[in-house]
């Protein structure tokens, strides 16, 4: 458990960063690029927060209050003439923004770290998730005829739940809700439900495809229009 962090720069993002995971970013905003360069040079940590809502009339969006304390793991490339910076962020720990101030286009927040708990049945759910995730990756390979890197889940329930949350394709609102959960067991329970549903969809698709000699076509648009017209 980290001590109280205090005031740090905040980086509002359209996606959620989880502890123990990496996130590549390409920054085109000049002020944010300058901020990240300073953080990279000084080894300063920053906080990532999901942007809530949409900006209107040039006004900044209000960030979510639970985010991730992050460090800059790698500066990939930069172009000062184009004010562009490519970096890789590493998520360290969940945090809560107690208060924040807006200065021009930059945010600074007073944050406090959030503790993680394994929760009941966390170890068992981690084993279930590892087996189901392996099955899911195999189905993805078969469905899309592509190479997918094996990604074994760690034995630690908290890290496993964060890794799954990062790689599964889901709305950012769902990912934000998972980040806000303090219990890895609760997070894994919801992730297991998603994996089961995705595996079922992929299995049905592949079964129908094999039945139709490797070609399973979705109904034409006229079919859907006819359903709508009947209702």
TORBA-170235 format. One record per residue (C-alpha): x, y, z; residue in three letters. Coordinates in steps of 0.001 Angstrom, whole numbers, padded with zeros to 6 digits, always signed. Layout:
XYZala;...
END
This chain:
+000000+000000+000000unk;+001479+003301-001114unk;+001493+006302+001178unk;-000627+009338+000404unk;+000470+010675-002952unk;-000707+014287-002749unk;-000912+016639-005729unk;+000044+015135-009085unk;-000644+015909-012759unk;-003789+014278-014141unk;-004125+012967-017676unk;-007736+012539-018835unk;-008000+009702-021348unk;-010775+008148-023470unk;-009766+004715-022168unk;-009078+003082-018796unk;-005605+002137-017578unk;-005392-000733-015062unk;-002618-001451-012538unk;-000026-003927-013787unk;-000762-003199-017457unk;+000809-001055-020168unk;-000876+001479-022419unk;+000697+003010-025550unk;-000385+006583-026239unk;+000165+009097-029008unk;-000213+012615-027641unk;-000858+015483-030063unk;-001863+018156-027551unk;+001125+020460-026991unk;+000512+021046-023296unk;-000001+017345-022560unk;+003065+016413-024609unk;+005180+018927-022654unk;+003791+017536-019390unk;+004657+013961-020315unk;+008138+014970-021401unk;+008714+016548-017992unk;+007377+013441-016244unk;+009664+011229-018329unk;+012700+013406-017618unk;+012025+013771-013882unk;+010608+010303-013229unk;+007412+011948-011966unk;+004273+009878-011657unk;+000918+011079-012919unk;-002677+010006-012622unk;-004785+008745-015508unk;-008540+009280-015337unk;-011306+008374-017741unk;-013022+011345-019346unk;-016707+011336-018399unk;-019051+012801-020982unk;-018208+014934-023988unk;-016597+018328-024246unk;-018842+021196-025329unk;-017839+024590-026705unk;-014182+023933-025945unk;-014841+023239-022275unk;-012949+020263-020797unk;-014721+017088-019806unk;-015171+016212-016145unk;-012908+013253-015303unk;-013960+010220-013295unk;-012791+010341-009696unk;-011259+006831-009624unk;-008224+006367-011842unk;-004794+004807-011973unk;-001464+006073-010709unk;+000951+005691-013623unk;+004586+006084-014615unk;+006105+006505-018048unk;+007685+003180-018962unk;+008994+004188-022373unk;+009169+007151-024711unk;+008754+005594-028139unk;+009129+008560-030468unk;+008631+012264-030424unk;+008447+015166-032811unk;+008740+018550-031146unk;+008030+020331-034431unk;+004667+018570-034708unk;+004089+018634-030930unk;+003635+014882-031006unk;+004794+012432-028375unk;+004432+008645-028274unk;+004773+007054-024859unk;+003953+003853-023021unk;+002327+004235-019614unk;+002523+001631-016866unk;-000309+001422-014361unk;+000887+001169-010771unk;-002068+001429-008394unk;-005678+002487-008208unk;-006276+005973-006857unk;-009089+008335-006008unk;-009077+012005-006975unk;-010059+013921-003849unk;-009952+017312-005549unk;-008622+018769-008773unk;-007848+022128-010309unk;-007967+023176-013956unk;-005134+025321-015318unk;-005604+026067-018993unk;-005801+022626-020644unk;-003996+020810-017800unk;-005408+019191-014684unk;-003767+018765-011295unk;-005376+016605-008656unk;-005005+015761-004993unk;-005193+011987-004944unk;-005097+009131-002471unk;-004225+005479-003228unk;-006915+002811-003083unk;-006271-000588-001559unk;-007114-003827-003377unk;-008660-006899-001774unk;-008685-010449-003111unk;-012169-011246-001813unk;-013931-014560-001297unk;-013235-017421-003724unk;-010679-015266-005560unk;-008166-018093-006072unk;-010811-020454-007440unk;-012179-017830-009814unk;-008654-017060-011010unk;-008167-020714-012024unk;-011555-020741-013756unk;-010736-017527-015591unk;-007337-018842-016712unk;-008895-021970-018259unk;-011746-020053-019867unk;-009456-017345-021211unk;-007257-020002-022822unk;-010369-021448-024484unk;-011432-017975-025595unk;-008073-017278-027273unk;-008232-020620-029090unk;-011700-019806-030412unk;-010554-016356-031539unk;-007685-017948-033468unk;-010046-020345-035202unk;-012729-017762-035878unk;-010492-015069-037367unk;-007721-017305-038789unk;-005084-015191-037113unk;-002193-015650-034748unk;-002987-014636-031186unk;-000207-014597-028640unk;-000714-016907-025681unk;-001359-014770-022645unk;-001403-016892-019491unk;-003067-015219-016545unk;-000968-014664-013420unk;-001863-016641-010306unk;-002440-013460-008336unk;-006223-012765-008445unk;-005847-008993-008493unk;-003322-008961-011332unk;-005332-011560-013258unk;-008495-009504-012952unk;-006716-006355-014134unk;-005153-008108-017114unk;-008511-009490-018223unk;-010132-006094-017778unk;-007475-004529-019986unk;-007582-007015-022885unk;-011318-007717-023164unk;-013127-005558-025715unk;-015843-003824-023733unk;-017333-000331-023330unk;-015111+001984-021339unk;-017944+002526-018863unk;-017755-001183-017991unk;-013980-001030-017638unk;-014289+002022-015392unk;-016772+000208-013173unk;-014369-002731-012915unk;-011555-000378-011958unk;-013695+001034-009169unk;-014311-002422-007669unk;-012047-003048-004685unk;-012518-006835-004774unk;-010688-008946-007340unk;-013222-011723-006741unk;-016126-009489-007789unk;-014205-008284-010831unk;-013359-011858-011829unk;-016976-012943-011380unk;-018133-010403-013970unk;-015215-011204-016273unk;-016063-014914-016134unk;-019610-014091-017242unk;-018251-012093-020198unk;-015833-014874-021178unk;-018566-017518-021039unk;-020818-015421-023252unk;-018051-014708-025768unk;-016993-018360-025895unk;-020590-019402-026497unk;-020995-016900-029343unk;-017746-017985-030997unk;-018560-021676-030612unk;-022004-021232-032192unk;-020542-019237-035066unk;-017865-021851-035745unk;-020374-024697-035553unk;-022690-022994-038050unk;-019741-022150-040281unk;-018611-025784-040386unk;-022167-026918-041081unk;-022259-024558-044065unk;-018908-025785-045421unk;-016827-023074-043823unk;-019096-020209-044821unk;-021611-018786-042428unk;-023202-015630-043780unk;-025310-013220-041821unk;-028790-012512-043211unk;-029107-009779-045801unk;-030192-006285-044761unk;-033612-006866-046354unk;-034251-009608-043803unk;-033752-007243-040887unk;-035895-004585-042576unk;-038695-007116-042961unk;-038546-007871-039241unk;-038805-004184-038425unk;-041726-003677-040817unk;-043669-006490-039133unk;-043259-004824-035753unk;
END
